[in-house]
Amino acid sequence: MNRAIAVLAGALVTYFVLTFIEKQDFIVFIEFLFGTSADGYVNLRALILIIGMLFIVQICHSSGVFQVIGFKLIQLSNGKPFYLLFVLCSLSLFLSAILNNILTVIILIPLTIVASRILGINPSPYIIAEAILVNVGGIMFSISSIPNILITTYAGISFGDFFLNVGLFALVLFGITIAFFRFFYRNKLMIPKEKFTKVLQDFNIWNYVPDKRLFYKSIFVLLITMVCFAVIPPTILSSDIIAISGGIGLVIISKLNGREIIKNIDLELILYLLGIFVITGAMESVGVIDWIGAGFIGLTGSNSLVAILFILWASAFLSSTIDNIPITKVLIPIVDVMSSGFTPSEANASYYSLAFGANLGDNLTPLGDNILVMNLAEQNERPITYSQFFKLGFIATIIQLIAISIYFILLNDIIIGMLIFAIFILIFFMGNVLRKLKAYTKKEEELLFRRYWMKLKRRDFITELNLLVRKILTKIKNFIMQIIGVGRK
């Protein structure tokens, strides 16, 4: 069943239960959908922000902005395996920081496969790395994913604060993840032939652009919007108004058919969110959220660090099997209950941990948006198996979650954090030493075996040569004896 239909059906059941059993007024459902004056109409603001970004992203996509940027960067790699891996992963981070994950995958996977066919290389390692980095890009900005928008609008976290506390560490996670793939694929990335790299350089990227004027207009509005997010304080102009202004402005100056643009807006996502708002609002109204929050407080106690780490890991594993949008919407008020006794900085850290976990947990299993990645790869005759993705995705995500845990521990207690960090570095160093020692031992064994085998071959050659000489001497001897015998007769 379609997810929007399923959630709307759940919202309808919720309406009947609250109306006829709990005797709630209809105005309550309006508050569920759009929020109240007390919370600043948080749900309505989230919807406006999402719709505004959908307008901008759709026009930028249709004008070829992301495709041109992507392929130009691929050309700069010149087909060198590690440079190409770095460029594609950087593209994945950059695009998913602005677009939603699905659109990023739809743009980037075909670009990767086209480039791999030109270069005559296997695209699977690059596709898996991109799919995992997409969710890292999803924590870059407060507008990078739906969970981020829901969290920041509810908690009142500004664009700048979110980037400084979450986005900057996303760059650290990017570096850690790149290092992981560099290590894992160190001997597996194919080196293209020189003639293929020349074909890549000659590829005309402007084939992706139907209208150059629209292309430049789209880039201009996108950049202006991002600058406004970063520079204008939310007390002067909130993020939702900036986004909808940029979106409507781009629709007007693009001179495109407004009806076609509206038709292509992701209505399923909007209906899905409205259904989620009703269900989670009802859970909060009847006390389910408070009950769950009290249970979690019982597990974590009054220790803010334990609560932050619990939120991080719990949200990650929950979002690995369930869509992260409803998980985030349900967990936001629970985090609010759990952090009620915390300082403002500790309360914000709780929301940051939820953003980390809800976004990154998607890579623990080959489900959710990752199914689309594997489907696109299969459609282009470059299939990726579930086990292949699960192995890499699970390991990479666990490494990322450990790194985030150390980050929060460092923020809480720098001495303990540095000690834990030193232990992990020591474990990594010892593992690397043991791996090299094992490889050295294996090489030594191969070398000794090769030497022994050469000796055996040399011995066999000498033995065979000796036998051959004996046979020749015997034949010569017999021939001479025959001649002597004939002479005597």
Beta strands, then each sheet from edge to edge (+ up, - down):
end
